[in-house]
């Protein structure tokens, strides 16, 4: 879906793979499910924030359950979306990021 709208995208099936992929790909933005196997989305977000290479990545947390905004922010997320994802709103969010951020 993201590639069809002009974004370059990669996908990982678990948290550890997401961190490794991001270190190679160096994304401007990352969508992280909070319930990833292995390292969950919160742990992955902390890895991003602790990494000099990934610390400035715009992080969007995704979950089927509501969490408090302060929980997402404390883990390092810039934005939080409750599933199901409104695709148009997600695309608008990504397009609204400063140049070089998505």
VODREN-395547 format. One record per residue: residue in three letters; x, y, z of N, C-alpha, C in turn. Coordinates in steps of 0.1 Angstrom, whole numbers, plus 5000, padded with zeros to 4 digits. Example, Ala and Ser with C-alpha at 12.3 -4.5 7.8 and 13.67 -1.06 7.14 Angstrom:
# VODREN-395547
{r:ala	n_x:5132	n_y:4943	n_z:5078	ca_x:5123	ca_y:4955	ca_z:5078	c_x:5132	c_y:4967	c_z:5078}
{r:ser	n_x:5128	n_y:4978	n_z:5071	ca_x:5137	ca_y:4989	ca_z:5071	c_x:5129	c_y:5000	c_z:5079}
This chain:
# VODREN-395547
{r:unk	n_x:5008	n_y:4988	n_z:5000	ca_x:5000	ca_y:5000	ca_z:5000	c_x:5009	c_y:5013	c_z:5000}
{r:unk	n_x:5019	n_y:5013	n_z:5008	ca_x:5028	ca_y:5025	ca_z:5009	c_x:5035	c_y:5027	c_z:4996}
{r:unk	n_x:5040	n_y:5016	n_z:4990	ca_x:5047	ca_y:5017	ca_z:4978	c_x:5038	c_y:5022	c_z:4966}
{r:unk	n_x:5025	n_y:5018	n_z:4967	ca_x:5016	ca_y:5022	ca_z:4956	c_x:5013	c_y:5037	c_z:4957}
{r:unk	n_x:5016	n_y:5043	n_z:4969	ca_x:5014	ca_y:5058	ca_z:4970	c_x:5027	c_y:5065	c_z:4969}
{r:unk	n_x:5038	n_y:5059	n_z:4965	ca_x:5050	ca_y:5066	ca_z:4963	c_x:5061	c_y:5065	c_z:4973}
{r:unk	n_x:5058	n_y:5057	n_z:4984	ca_x:5068	ca_y:5056	ca_z:4995	c_x:5077	c_y:5043	c_z:4992}
{r:unk	n_x:5089	n_y:5044	n_z:4996	ca_x:5098	ca_y:5032	ca_z:4996	c_x:5096	c_y:5025	c_z:5010}
{r:unk	n_x:5093	n_y:5012	n_z:5010	ca_x:5089	ca_y:5005	ca_z:5022	c_x:5096	c_y:4991	c_z:5023}
{r:unk	n_x:5098	n_y:4987	n_z:5035	ca_x:5103	ca_y:4974	ca_z:5038	c_x:5094	c_y:4968	c_z:5050}
{r:unk	n_x:5094	n_y:4955	n_z:5051	ca_x:5086	ca_y:4949	ca_z:5061	c_x:5094	c_y:4938	c_z:5069}
{r:unk	n_x:5092	n_y:4937	n_z:5082	ca_x:5098	ca_y:4927	ca_z:5090	c_x:5087	c_y:4920	c_z:5098}
{r:unk	n_x:5090	n_y:4907	n_z:5101	ca_x:5079	ca_y:4899	ca_z:5108	c_x:5081	c_y:4898	c_z:5123}
{r:unk	n_x:5092	n_y:4903	n_z:5128	ca_x:5094	ca_y:4903	ca_z:5143	c_x:5102	c_y:4915	c_z:5146}
{r:unk	n_x:5103	n_y:4918	n_z:5159	ca_x:5109	ca_y:4930	ca_z:5164	c_x:5124	c_y:4930	c_z:5162}
{r:unk	n_x:5131	n_y:4919	n_z:5164	ca_x:5145	ca_y:4919	ca_z:5162	c_x:5149	c_y:4921	c_z:5147}
{r:unk	n_x:5141	n_y:4915	n_z:5138	ca_x:5143	ca_y:4917	ca_z:5124	c_x:5140	c_y:4931	c_z:5120}
{r:unk	n_x:5131	n_y:4938	n_z:5126	ca_x:5128	ca_y:4952	ca_z:5123	c_x:5140	c_y:4961	c_z:5127}
{r:unk	n_x:5146	n_y:4958	n_z:5138	ca_x:5158	ca_y:4966	ca_z:5142	c_x:5169	c_y:4964	c_z:5132}
{r:unk	n_x:5171	n_y:4951	n_z:5128	ca_x:5182	ca_y:4948	ca_z:5118	c_x:5179	c_y:4954	c_z:5105}
{r:unk	n_x:5167	n_y:4953	n_z:5100	ca_x:5163	ca_y:4959	ca_z:5087	c_x:5164	c_y:4974	c_z:5087}
{r:unk	n_x:5160	n_y:4980	n_z:5098	ca_x:5161	ca_y:4995	ca_z:5099	c_x:5176	c_y:5000	c_z:5099}
{r:unk	n_x:5184	n_y:4992	n_z:5105	ca_x:5199	ca_y:4996	ca_z:5105	c_x:5204	c_y:4996	c_z:5091}
{r:unk	n_x:5199	n_y:4986	n_z:5083	ca_x:5204	ca_y:4986	ca_z:5069	c_x:5197	c_y:4996	c_z:5060}
{r:unk	n_x:5184	n_y:4998	n_z:5062	ca_x:5175	ca_y:5006	ca_z:5053	c_x:5175	c_y:5021	c_z:5057}
{r:unk	n_x:5177	n_y:5023	n_z:5070	ca_x:5177	ca_y:5037	ca_z:5076	c_x:5164	c_y:5045	c_z:5071}
{r:unk	n_x:5153	n_y:5040	n_z:5076	ca_x:5140	ca_y:5047	ca_z:5072	c_x:5138	c_y:5061	c_z:5078}
{r:unk	n_x:5131	n_y:5069	n_z:5072	ca_x:5127	ca_y:5082	ca_z:5077	c_x:5116	c_y:5080	c_z:5087}
{r:unk	n_x:5107	n_y:5070	n_z:5085	ca_x:5096	ca_y:5068	ca_z:5094	c_x:5095	c_y:5053	c_z:5095}
{r:unk	n_x:5089	n_y:5048	n_z:5106	ca_x:5087	ca_y:5034	ca_z:5108	c_x:5073	c_y:5032	c_z:5115}
{r:unk	n_x:5066	n_y:5022	n_z:5110	ca_x:5053	ca_y:5018	ca_z:5116	c_x:5056	c_y:5005	c_z:5124}
{r:unk	n_x:5054	n_y:5006	n_z:5137	ca_x:5057	ca_y:4994	ca_z:5145	c_x:5044	c_y:4989	c_z:5153}
{r:unk	n_x:5041	n_y:4977	n_z:5150	ca_x:5030	ca_y:4971	ca_z:5157	c_x:5035	c_y:4969	c_z:5172}
{r:unk	n_x:5027	n_y:4971	n_z:5181	ca_x:5031	ca_y:4970	ca_z:5195	c_x:5032	c_y:4955	c_z:5200}
{r:unk	n_x:5025	n_y:4946	n_z:5192	ca_x:5025	ca_y:4932	ca_z:5196	c_x:5034	c_y:4924	c_z:5187}
{r:unk	n_x:5045	n_y:4929	n_z:5183	ca_x:5055	ca_y:4922	ca_z:5175	c_x:5060	c_y:4910	c_z:5183}
{r:unk	n_x:5063	n_y:4898	n_z:5176	ca_x:5069	ca_y:4887	ca_z:5183	c_x:5084	c_y:4891	c_z:5186}
{r:unk	n_x:5089	n_y:4884	n_z:5196	ca_x:5103	ca_y:4886	ca_z:5200	c_x:5104	c_y:4899	c_z:5208}
{r:unk	n_x:5110	n_y:4910	n_z:5202	ca_x:5109	ca_y:4923	ca_z:5208	c_x:5096	c_y:4929	c_z:5204}
{r:unk	n_x:5089	n_y:4934	n_z:5214	ca_x:5076	ca_y:4940	ca_z:5211	c_x:5078	c_y:4955	c_z:5205}
{r:unk	n_x:5068	n_y:4961	n_z:5201	ca_x:5070	ca_y:4974	ca_z:5195	c_x:5076	c_y:4985	c_z:5204}
{r:unk	n_x:5073	n_y:4984	n_z:5217	ca_x:5078	ca_y:4993	ca_z:5227	c_x:5094	c_y:4991	c_z:5228}
{r:unk	n_x:5098	n_y:4978	n_z:5228	ca_x:5112	ca_y:4975	ca_z:5229	c_x:5119	c_y:4980	c_z:5216}
{r:unk	n_x:5113	n_y:4978	n_z:5205	ca_x:5119	ca_y:4982	ca_z:5192	c_x:5120	c_y:4997	c_z:5192}
{r:unk	n_x:5110	n_y:5004	n_z:5196	ca_x:5111	ca_y:5019	ca_z:5197	c_x:5122	c_y:5023	c_z:5206}
{r:unk	n_x:5124	n_y:5017	n_z:5217	ca_x:5136	ca_y:5020	ca_z:5226	c_x:5149	c_y:5018	c_z:5219}
{r:unk	n_x:5150	n_y:5007	n_z:5211	ca_x:5162	ca_y:5004	ca_z:5204	c_x:5165	c_y:5016	c_z:5193}
{r:unk	n_x:5154	n_y:5020	n_z:5186	ca_x:5155	ca_y:5031	ca_z:5177	c_x:5161	c_y:5043	c_z:5184}
{r:unk	n_x:5154	n_y:5047	n_z:5195	ca_x:5158	ca_y:5059	ca_z:5202	c_x:5172	c_y:5059	c_z:5208}
{r:unk	n_x:5177	n_y:5047	n_z:5211	ca_x:5190	ca_y:5045	ca_z:5217	c_x:5201	c_y:5045	c_z:5206}
{r:unk	n_x:5197	n_y:5043	n_z:5194	ca_x:5206	ca_y:5042	ca_z:5183	c_x:5210	c_y:5055	c_z:5176}
{r:unk	n_x:5223	n_y:5058	n_z:5175	ca_x:5226	ca_y:5071	ca_z:5168	c_x:5221	c_y:5071	c_z:5153}
{r:unk	n_x:5221	n_y:5059	n_z:5147	ca_x:5217	ca_y:5058	ca_z:5133	c_x:5202	c_y:5059	c_z:5131}
{r:unk	n_x:5194	n_y:5055	n_z:5141	ca_x:5179	ca_y:5055	ca_z:5140	c_x:5172	c_y:5064	c_z:5149}
{r:unk	n_x:5179	n_y:5071	n_z:5158	ca_x:5172	ca_y:5079	ca_z:5168	c_x:5163	c_y:5090	c_z:5163}
{r:unk	n_x:5165	n_y:5095	n_z:5151	ca_x:5156	ca_y:5105	ca_z:5146	c_x:5145	c_y:5100	c_z:5137}
{r:unk	n_x:5144	n_y:5087	n_z:5136	ca_x:5133	ca_y:5081	ca_z:5128	c_x:5119	c_y:5085	c_z:5134}
{r:unk	n_x:5110	n_y:5089	n_z:5126	ca_x:5096	ca_y:5092	ca_z:5130	c_x:5090	c_y:5078	c_z:5133}
{r:unk	n_x:5086	n_y:5076	n_z:5145	ca_x:5080	ca_y:5063	ca_z:5149	c_x:5065	c_y:5064	c_z:5151}
{r:unk	n_x:5058	n_y:5055	n_z:5144	ca_x:5043	ca_y:5054	ca_z:5145	c_x:5040	c_y:5040	c_z:5151}
{r:unk	n_x:5034	n_y:5040	n_z:5163	ca_x:5030	ca_y:5028	ca_z:5169	c_x:5016	c_y:5024	c_z:5165}
{r:unk	n_x:5014	n_y:5011	n_z:5162	ca_x:5001	ca_y:5006	ca_z:5158	c_x:4996	c_y:4995	c_z:5168}
{r:unk	n_x:4983	n_y:4995	n_z:5171	ca_x:4978	ca_y:4984	ca_z:5180	c_x:4963	c_y:4983	c_z:5178}
{r:unk	n_x:4958	n_y:4972	n_z:5181	ca_x:4944	ca_y:4970	ca_z:5182	c_x:4938	c_y:4974	c_z:5195}
{r:unk	n_x:4946	n_y:4978	n_z:5204	ca_x:4941	ca_y:4982	ca_z:5217	c_x:4945	c_y:4996	c_z:5220}
{r:unk	n_x:4937	n_y:5003	n_z:5228	ca_x:4941	ca_y:5017	ca_z:5231	c_x:4951	c_y:5016	c_z:5243}
{r:unk	n_x:4960	n_y:5025	n_z:5242	ca_x:4970	ca_y:5027	ca_z:5253	c_x:4970	c_y:5042	c_z:5256}
{r:unk	n_x:4975	n_y:5046	n_z:5267	ca_x:4976	ca_y:5060	ca_z:5270	c_x:4987	c_y:5066	c_z:5262}
{r:unk	n_x:4985	n_y:5079	n_z:5257	ca_x:4995	ca_y:5085	ca_z:5249	c_x:5008	c_y:5086	c_z:5256}
{r:unk	n_x:5008	n_y:5088	n_z:5270	ca_x:5021	ca_y:5089	ca_z:5277	c_x:5029	c_y:5076	c_z:5276}
{r:unk	n_x:5022	n_y:5065	n_z:5275	ca_x:5029	ca_y:5052	ca_z:5274	c_x:5037	c_y:5052	c_z:5261}
{r:unk	n_x:5030	n_y:5056	n_z:5250	ca_x:5036	ca_y:5056	ca_z:5237	c_x:5047	c_y:5066	c_z:5236}
{r:unk	n_x:5045	n_y:5077	n_z:5242	ca_x:5056	ca_y:5088	ca_z:5241	c_x:5068	c_y:5084	c_z:5250}
{r:unk	n_x:5065	n_y:5077	n_z:5261	ca_x:5076	ca_y:5073	ca_z:5270	c_x:5085	c_y:5062	c_z:5263}
{r:unk	n_x:5079	n_y:5054	n_z:5254	ca_x:5087	ca_y:5044	ca_z:5247	c_x:5094	c_y:5051	c_z:5235}
{r:unk	n_x:5090	n_y:5063	n_z:5231	ca_x:5097	ca_y:5070	ca_z:5220	c_x:5089	c_y:5071	c_z:5208}
{r:unk	n_x:5076	n_y:5068	n_z:5208	ca_x:5068	ca_y:5069	ca_z:5196	c_x:5064	c_y:5084	c_z:5194}
{r:unk	n_x:5064	n_y:5088	n_z:5182	ca_x:5060	ca_y:5102	ca_z:5178	c_x:5045	c_y:5103	c_z:5176}
{r:unk	n_x:5039	n_y:5091	n_z:5172	ca_x:5025	ca_y:5091	ca_z:5169	c_x:5019	c_y:5077	c_z:5172}
{r:unk	n_x:5007	n_y:5076	n_z:5175	ca_x:5001	ca_y:5063	ca_z:5179	c_x:4987	c_y:5062	c_z:5172}
{r:unk	n_x:4985	n_y:5050	n_z:5165	ca_x:4973	ca_y:5047	ca_z:5158	c_x:4966	c_y:5035	c_z:5163}
{r:unk	n_x:4953	n_y:5035	n_z:5166	ca_x:4946	ca_y:5023	ca_z:5169	c_x:4940	c_y:5017	c_z:5157}
{r:unk	n_x:4942	n_y:5004	n_z:5155	ca_x:4937	ca_y:4997	ca_z:5144	c_x:4922	c_y:4995	c_z:5145}
{r:unk	n_x:4915	n_y:4994	n_z:5134	ca_x:4920	ca_y:4994	ca_z:5120	c_x:4925	c_y:5008	c_z:5116}
{r:unk	n_x:4936	n_y:5007	n_z:5108	ca_x:4942	ca_y:5020	ca_z:5103	c_x:4934	c_y:5026	c_z:5092}
{r:unk	n_x:4932	n_y:5039	n_z:5094	ca_x:4926	ca_y:5048	ca_z:5083	c_x:4937	c_y:5051	c_z:5074}
{r:unk	n_x:4937	n_y:5044	n_z:5062	ca_x:4948	ca_y:5044	ca_z:5053	c_x:4951	c_y:5059	c_z:5048}
{r:unk	n_x:4940	n_y:5065	n_z:5045	ca_x:4941	ca_y:5079	ca_z:5040	c_x:4948	c_y:5088	c_z:5050}
{r:unk	n_x:4944	n_y:5087	n_z:5063	ca_x:4949	ca_y:5095	ca_z:5073	c_x:4964	c_y:5091	c_z:5075}
{r:unk	n_x:4968	n_y:5079	n_z:5074	ca_x:4982	ca_y:5075	ca_z:5076	c_x:4990	c_y:5081	c_z:5064}
{r:unk	n_x:4985	n_y:5080	n_z:5052	ca_x:4993	ca_y:5086	ca_z:5041	c_x:4994	c_y:5101	c_z:5043}
{r:unk	n_x:4983	n_y:5107	n_z:5047	ca_x:4984	ca_y:5122	ca_z:5050	c_x:4995	c_y:5125	c_z:5061}
{r:unk	n_x:4995	n_y:5117	n_z:5071	ca_x:5005	ca_y:5119	ca_z:5082	c_x:5019	c_y:5118	c_z:5076}
{r:unk	n_x:5022	n_y:5107	n_z:5069	ca_x:5035	ca_y:5105	ca_z:5063	c_x:5039	c_y:5116	c_z:5053}
{r:unk	n_x:5029	n_y:5121	n_z:5046	ca_x:5032	ca_y:5132	ca_z:5036	c_x:5034	c_y:5145	c_z:5043}
{r:unk	n_x:5029	n_y:5146	n_z:5055	ca_x:5030	ca_y:5159	ca_z:5063	c_x:5043	c_y:5160	c_z:5070}
{r:unk	n_x:5051	n_y:5149	n_z:5071	ca_x:5064	ca_y:5150	ca_z:5078	c_x:5073	c_y:5159	c_z:5070}
{r:unk	n_x:5082	n_y:5166	n_z:5077	ca_x:5092	ca_y:5174	ca_z:5070	c_x:5100	c_y:5166	c_z:5060}
{r:unk	n_x:5104	n_y:5173	n_z:5049	ca_x:5112	ca_y:5167	ca_z:5039	c_x:5124	c_y:5159	c_z:5045}
{r:unk	n_x:5125	n_y:5147	n_z:5041	ca_x:5136	ca_y:5138	ca_z:5046	c_x:5132	c_y:5131	c_z:5058}
{r:unk	n_x:5119	n_y:5132	n_z:5062	ca_x:5114	ca_y:5125	ca_z:5074	c_x:5106	c_y:5113	c_z:5070}
{r:unk	n_x:5102	n_y:5112	n_z:5058	ca_x:5094	ca_y:5100	ca_z:5053	c_x:5094	c_y:5099	c_z:5038}
